[in-house]
Amino acid sequence: SDCGFNTDKYGCLKFPFASGRFISTCKCQRNSIPVLNRWHLCSLTDALLEVRQEKGLRKCLNLSAVNKHGRVYDDAQFGCLSWSQCENKLLYVAEKLKRTVSIIPFNDTSLTLTALVCRCVTVTKQDRSVYCEDWGETLTNKSVPVVCVVNLQCGSVSVLQGVPLDVSPGQALWARGGQSVFLVGWYHEPFRLGLRFCSNRRSALFKLDLDGNCECLSGDNLSVSCPRLSPDGSTLIYLQGRVFGPHNQCLSLSKRTSTLLDVVNRPQTGQCAGVYEALPACCWSADSQRVVFSSARRNWKDLFMVDRRSNKVTSLCDSLSDLPAYGSWRLLTVQEDLMVVCCSSPNTPPTLRVGFLPPAGGAVSWQTLQPPVLTFDFQWTVLDVTPPPEEDNTHYPGLDFGAVLVKPSRPPNENKTPLVVSVHGGPHSQFPAEWNCTTAGLAKLGFAVLMVNYRGSTGFGQDGILSLIGRIGSQDVKDVQAAVAAALQRDVSLDPDRLAVIGGSHGGFLSCHLVGQYPEFYRACAARNPVINAATLLGTSDIVDWRYTSVGFPYSYDQIPTAEALAAMLERSPITHAAQIKAPVLLMLGGRDRRVSPHQGLELYKALKSRASPVRLLWFPDDGHSLSRVDTQADCFLNTVLWLHQHL
């Protein structure tokens, strides 16, 4: 997961002890109600904590029977499992225990009027109908987290006190000595904004001792995440960023009193482009002097090491000449200077490589643990694209962007290959040159795929991200179109008469823009949970701040919509081009999407149906914004392929 959790096939969280001699698992036991032989954390009630060692089960604790808290958090935002140095205590996060609602027996004639009024007051304070905020997309019903400690010697569970009332704690870990903990606290007043995929929420780093004394360690009005303590316990690092603005942006890597790696505005050629993703749970060298992390760098994921003594950042990947062989790199963990990384490329599924951290000035001797089981004969290349002079951003001039082109080596009985343009969501995310199941599947079926990293994608510096603010629906649309033109110009085997565009979320937003702004260019479109009308989305999204930021308006919690802001949102929305759409459109919507309401897609569906424009809608009532259920993913892929075959 994003926080470096190790999970088994049943979704159980697994963490090693401090010494590595034991492993704990936190899982859920099936209740008495049949669940179709599938394990679902959201529908199970009896949480079990298991500690295993080589000889078998050491401890098993039924957390529900202890009745100290609600459901254990197993997500990548709040969730954690942290062992104390003595290996007798375990730290985790769970939902605060809710009081039981009393029911008034109105037929109880023994109650006096005074007793009945008192009972009514009690029920009013505990009214189960009172609205309870949660943290939005993928964090439904997660509202008030608490930090819990289980003592494995006596089997007791305690909830730590002293966390500020306006803070929701998470990502907790033990301080050295086991008498206090570090944690991230997200401020939830005056109300909660969606947290998933958003690194720009106001938060702070706290130190909480077991007696309930709490100290704030970071600055005010910042966003922080991923605290990681050095092996010697002397240094705590964490990621730090701005509040509001782009909801995923370049972060700085900080120590408690200084910045270890600052935000990178314009990366130099071949240099680190900044930090854009969570740190693994174990990222320190054994001597507590170096930190290892992976992050986006242009069209790749790269592996870096930063030395806390010199603040020097070094790439640990093989030489650039070997990048096509191993593609992108993701750090999984560092144990006693042994790094475990996952490498993949568009034609090679993930494989594990290991290597020890080198001495100063040395190179890593990487070893592949097991060659990939399968490789595919796809051709792939990385394109660097420079926007034409008239599309240069006057506030951030001179920015370029990129794309990854993947195509079958031997098109089946065709002179030219149809091209599918794939657009990532975010918008501040990335299509790295790594294994992508959808892209590989399309290439295997005879399609070329162009994955575009338009200006605003991660890996190109903070200036690139900021350049998109206020220019969505224009700069990003033209960047995708410029990338397609560059690919067609450089590769004559691509068929310019058989083009399609696919994407999800902001990628769906751009897909619908492209078929509306260039109606004669594309012959098919497939969009997953797209933003169609930003003005009507304003009151239904869990990230209302982004609705203002994306069109260039500042946001504050007390924001009231204005005609000017709503007009800007509508002007930049695909719905304004719906009447020009000619390409057949496939829409795939999640009924439980809290980021982009499914009514967005329905709005376009009705607009196209009323004009007799070819459109098909797939509705997944139990899925959310990412359409991540396995059966949903399979359904979406198969329907997309059939749609492309039908219309290209």
N, C-alpha and C positions, 0 to 999 in steps of 0.2 A: 504494500500500500504506500501512500504518499509519505507516511511517517516511518517507514522502514519496518512495519510489522511483519512477522513471519506467520503465515496462516496455513493450516492444512486444508485438505479438500472439503472439509465440512465447515470451513469458516472459523475454526477455533484459533484464538490468538495464542501464540507460542513464544515464550521468552526464556533465554538462558539465565541461570543464576550469575551472580557477580563473578564467581570463580569458574563458571562454565561446567560445574559438575552436575547440575540439575536443570531440568526444563519444567516450566509451568505452562499449563494451558488453561484458558478460560473459555468455556463453551456452554452451550445451552442444551438442556435435556428435553426431549420431546414430551409434550404434555399428553393427556389422555385423549385428546381430540385428534383424529386422523388428519395428517397433513400431506396426503398423497405421496408418502415416502420421500418427501423432500425436506431438507433442513432450512428453515427460515428463521433468522434471528428475531425478526419482528413479530412472529407469532408464537414463540416459545416462552415459557414462564419460569421454569426452574433452572436458574443459572448455577452451574457447577464450576468450582475452581479445583483443578487437579495439579498436583506436583508429582512429577515422575523422576526416577533416577534409573541407573542401569539395571537394577534388580527389579524394577517395577514401580507400582504406585506407592508414593510416599505419603501423600495427603490428599483427601478429597473432602471438600467443604461445600455444602449446599447453601449458597448465598441467599437464596430466597427464604429459606427456613430461618436464617439469622434475622431477617426482617429489619435491616438497618438502612436500606436504600432501595431504589427501584431498579430498573434495567441497567445492566452494565453497558457502558459506552464502548463500542468496538470500531468506531469510525476513525478516519484519519485526521479529523479536526481536533477533537477533544480527547479521544481515547489514548490510553497508555497502560503499560504494565512495567513497573520498575522495581527491581530487587534492591533491598538494603544491603549494605556492605557485609553485615553479619549473616545474611542469607536466612533470616528468620521472619522478615516482614516483606510484604508485597503492597505496592502502591497502585491504585487504579482509580478510574473515574466512573461514576454512575449517576443516574437520575435521583434527585432528592426524593425521599419517601413522602408520599402524599397521605394526608390524614384521611381516615375513613369517614365518609359522609353518613351522618345519622339520618334515619328515616322517622318521621313523626307518625306514630300510630293514631290517626284521627279518631278511631273507634275506641280508644282507651278512655273510658269514662272516669277512671280514677285520677286523671290529671286535673289539677286545679288550674285556673286561668293564669296564675303567676307562673306555674311550672310550664304551661304550654307556651307562654311568651318567651321564657328563658330558652326552651327547646328551639323555638323558631329563630332566636338570635344565634344560637349555636349553628344551626343549619345554614343560616344566611352567610356566616363567616366561611363556611366550608362548601358553598354552593357549587355543585359540580357543573353547572351551566355557565359559570364565569369563564370568559375567554382567557386562554392561556397561550401566550406567544411561544413559538419555537424558533429554531434557527434556519428554517427554510428548506430548500431543495436538498434531498437525501438525508435531512436531519429532522424530519417530521416527528413530533412528539418528544423531541429532545429540547428541554426548556431550561431546567434549573440543575446543572451538573454540580456534584459535590465530589471532593477528593476523599477517598477511603483508604484505610490501612487494615490489612489482615495480618494478625499475629499467628504464624503457623505453629508455634509451640503450644499455645492454648486454644487456638481455633477461634479467637475473638475477632470481631470486625468493629472498627470505630470510624466515625466520620469526622474529619478534621474541621475544627472551628477556627474562625478568625478571618476568613476570606471576606473582603469588602462586599456589602450587600448589593452594590451596583455592578458586580463583576461575576462572570461565569468562568470558572476555572477549568483548565485542561492541560494536556501535554506535560504532566507532572513528572518529576524525577527526584530521587533522593540527593541531598547534599552529602558531602563526605562526613562520616560520623553517625549518620542516621538519626539526628535529632531535629532536622528541619528538611523541608522540601522546596525545590524551585518549581514554579508553575507559570503558565501563561494565563492571563485573565482578560477576557473580552468584555468590554463595557456594554451593558445591555439597556442603558437608559439614554434617551426616553423610550426607545423601542428597539427591537432586534431587526437587523438586516440580514439577508441571506449570507451564509458564511462559506458554503462550498464553492471552490474555484476562486475565492476572493481573498487576496492577501492584503487588502487595504482597509481592514476593519480596525477601529481604534482598540488597542489592547496594550498591555504592559507586562513586564516581567516582575514577578513577586517572589519573595522568600518568606515562607511560612513555617514557624517552628511548631513543635507538637503541643506547646502550651497555648497556641492561638495567637501569637504575636506575628503580625504581617508587615513586611517592609517592601515598598516598591523600589525596584532596582533600575528601571529604565526611565527615559524621559517622558514628558507629557505629549499627548496628541500625536502618537506614533502607532504604527502597527508592528507587532513582534510575533515571532513564531520559532519553533524548532530549537529550544534551549538544549545544549549539549555540553556536558561537564567533562573536562579533561581527566585522563586516568589518575593523575596525581591529586585531583580535586582542587587545584589551585586556580583554574581558569574556566569560566563559563562563556561560551559563545552562543550567539543567536542571530536570527535574521531580522532585519529592521527595514521598514519602508514607510511610505506616506499613508495618510488617512484619506479616503475617498480618491477621486481621480480614476485612472485605469484600474480595473479590479484585479489584474495580474500584471505586475511590472517588475523592473529590475530592482533587486533588494541589495542592501549592504550587509556584509557579514561582520558582526560586531563582537568585541569583548565587552566586559562590564564597563570599562572606563575608556575604551578607545575603539576606533573602527579598524577592523582587520582587512577588509576588502570593500571599497566604496562602490557606489553606483557608477556604472560605466555608461557615459553618454554616447561616445563615438568610439567603438573598439578599433584598435589598430589591426592591420592585416595579420592573421594568424594568432592574435592574442585573445585572452579571455574576454568575453562580451558581457560578463556580469553573472549574477546568481538569479535564477528564475524559478527554482523549484525547491522543495523541502530537502533538508539534510537527512541522510540516513541516521538511524538511531546510534550507530557506531561509526564515527568518522574521524576520530583522533588517532594519531600515531602513538606508539607505546611510550615515547619520551615526552608526550604532551606538548610538543613544539610545532607540530604540523597538522593541518586539517585537510582532508580529502573530500571532494564533492564532484558531482557531475552536473552539467548545466548546458543549456542551449548555446550553440555558437554557429551563427548563420544557419545553414541547412543541415547541421549535424547536432548530435549530442556528444559532448567531449568530457574528458576526465581531467580534473585539475587538482593541484596541491598548492596550498598557501602556507608559507612559513611565518609563524607569529613573531619571530625575531626580526625579520627583515621586511615582512609584508609582501614578499616576492611571490608571484603566482606562476606556476609551471604546469604545462600540459604533460600528462602522464601517458597519453596514447602513443601508439607506435608512430613512426614518421608519417607525414602526410601521404607518402607514396603507398602506404599500407591501408589508408582509410577506406578505399574502395573494397578491400577484401573484408574488413571487419565492420564497416559502416559506422554506426553510432554506439557509444559506450554509456552504460548506466552503472553507477556504483551501487552495490547491494550492501556491503559491510566491510569493515576493517577490523581484523582481530590480530593483535600482537604484530602489527605491521603487515600482515597478509591481507591484501585487497582481493575481494571477490567482485567481479564485474560481469555484467551481461552485455554481450556484443551481438549485433544483428545488422543486416542490411536489407534492402528491398527484395533481394532474391535469396536471402539466407536467414532461416528462422533463428531465434535466439540461441546462443551457446554461452557456456560459462568459461571465463578465463580467470586465472589467478596470477598474482605477482607480488613480490615484497617491495615495500617502499625503498627507494634507492638512497644511498648517501648523497650528500650535496654534490650536484654536478653530474650525478650518474643517471643511467637510464634503467627502466624497469625491464626485467627479463620475464616476459609474459609467457605463460603456459596455457594451452587450451586443454581443459579437462576432458572434453569429449567432442569430437567433430560433430557438426550438425547432422541429424538423422537424414534430413532431406535438404537438397539445394535445387534451385530452379534456374532454368536457362534464360531468365529474363535479362534483357539489357536495361541498364539504368544509368542515368547521368544527372549531374547537378548543374542547373542553369543559373547564371548570375544575370539579373535583368536591371537595366538602367531606365527609369521612366523618361519619356521624351521631355524636352525642355519646357514645353507648355504645361506639363503636369508636375513640375518640380514644386516642392512645398516651400513657399517664401519664408516661412518661419523656421523651417528645418531643411535648408537647401542641401543638395548633394547626396541625398540618401538613395541607396539602391535596395534591391530585395532579391529574392531567389525562388527557385522551384526545383522539384525533383521529378524527372520524367522516367517512367517505368513502362516498358513495352515488351510484348512477346518477341522472342528471337525469330520465330518462324510463324508469321501470320497464317492462319488456316485458309489456304486456297484464295487469297486475296492479294491484289496488287498493292493496296494501301490499307492502313490500319485505322479503324475508327478511334477517336480520341475522347476520353472522359476526363473532364476538368473537375478535380476534387478540391474543395475549398474548406479549410479548417474553420472551426468555431472560435469562440473566445470573446472578442477577436484577438486578444493578446495571448495567443498560444502558438504552436509551431507544428509543421509537418517535417520531422527530421528524416534523414536518410536511414531509416531502420525498417524492420519487418512490420508490415501492415497487412492484416489478414484480408481486409476488403480490397486493397490494391492488388495483392497477390492473386486473389480469386478472380478479379476482373482481367488481369493480365493472362491468367491461365485460360480464360474463356475467349481470348483473342482481342481484348481491348488494350489500347495504350492508356496510361493514366498520368495526368499532369497534376502533381500536388503543389499548390502555390502558397508561398510564404510572402504575402503582400506586405507593404509597409504598415507597421503596427504589430507584426509578428514578433515573438520573443527571439532572442539570439542576435539581434542586430543593434543592440544598445537602447538606452532609454530615450534618445531622441527619436528613434524610429517609432517607439510606442506612442510618445506624445504627439507625433505628427498626425496621427489619425483622429485625435480628439477634435470634434466639431466637423469632421470631414467624412464620417461614415456615409455609405451610400453613394459616394463620389470617388474619393481617392482610392479606396479599396476596390471598388468596382473596376475602375480604369486600370489599376495594377494587375488584376486578374486578366483583363482583356489584353494588356500588353504582354503578359507572360505567355498567353496562348499564341499571340502573334509571333513572339520570339521562337516558340517551340516549332510552329509550323514553318517558319523561315529556315530554321537550322536543321530540321529533319523532314526531308521530302517524302519519307515513307508514311507520314501521317496524312489522313484524309481530311481536307478542310471542309468537305461537304457532309461529313458525318461527325458532328460534335455534340456532346451532351455535357451537362454540368450537374454535380451532386454536392451536397453539403448539409451540415446540421447546425442548428442554433444560428449563430452569426454566419456560418457557412451556408445555411439555408436561406437566410436573409440575402446574402450576396447572390446565391443561385437564382432566386426569384427576381432580384434586380437585373441580373445579366440577361435573362430571357425576356424581361420587359424593356430594357434599354437597348438590347441588340436582338430584336425579334426575328431577323432574317439569318442570324448567325448560328443559333443553336437549334437542334432538332428534338431535344428531350431534356427534361429536368426532373430530378428526384431530390426532395427536400425533407429533412427530418426536423420537426419542431421549430420551424422558421419564425423569426420575427417578421411580421407582415405590416403591422401598423403600430409604430412606437407610441403614438398618441393614445390609442385605446389600451395599450399594454401598461400604461403608467400606473393604474390603480390595482393591477393584478399580479405584478411581478414581485418577487422577494428581494430584488436588488433595484429598488426605485432610484437609488442614487445614480446608477449607471445610465438610466434613461435620460437624466439631465446632462451628465458628464459627456455622454457620447455625442450630443449635438452642440457641445460647447458652452453649456450653462453651468454655473457653480451650483453645488448642492449643500443644503443644510437640513437638519431634521425637521425644522418648522416650515419647510418649503410648501407654498401653496401654488398650484398650477396657474400659469398665466396664458393668455391668448398667444403671446409671442413664443413661449416655450412649446406649447402644443402645436403651433403652426410649424415650428422648426422640426419637431418630431415627425409630423405628417409629411412634410416636404422631403425628408430623407428616407421615407419608407417605400418598400416595393409596391404597396397597394396603389400608389399614384401612377404606376406604370401597368396596372393590371389590364387595362383595356388594350394595350399593345401586345400582350403575350400571345404568341402563336404556337409555341412549342408545347407538346403534351406535358402535363405536370403531374407527378406522383407525390402525394403528401403523406407523411408518416408521423402520427401524433400520439403522444403519451397522455392518457387521461388524467394522470396524477402529476403532471408537470407543474411545478410551482415557480420555475424560473421564467418560462415563456408559456403562457396559458395556451392550451390547445385551441381555444377560440380564435387565436391568431391565425392558425392554419385554416380553420373553418371560414374565416372572413374571406380569404383568398379563394377557397373552394366555392363559396357561393357566388363570388364575383365572376369566376370563370364559368361556372354552370349557367349563370344567367346569360352569358354570351355564347353559349354552346361551344365553348373552348374545351378541348380534351383534358380531362382531369380525373384522377382516381385518388381516393382517400383511404388510408389504412388507420384504424383506431385501436390503440392498445390500452385498455381501461386500467390495467394494473401496473403500468410502467410510468416512469418519470421522464425527466428532461433528457437524460443520456440514452434512453431506450436500451438499457444495459442487460435486461434479462436475456438469458441464453436463447429461449424460444423466440423472443422478439428480434434479437439480432439475426437469427437464421431467417425469420420471416421477412425482415427488411431486405436482407441481401438477396434472397431469391426473387422477391418481387421487383427489386431494382434491376436485377439482371434481365428478367423477363421484359420489363419496361424498355430497357435499352435495346434488347434484341428486336422488340416490336417496332421501335420508332427510328432506329439507326440503319 
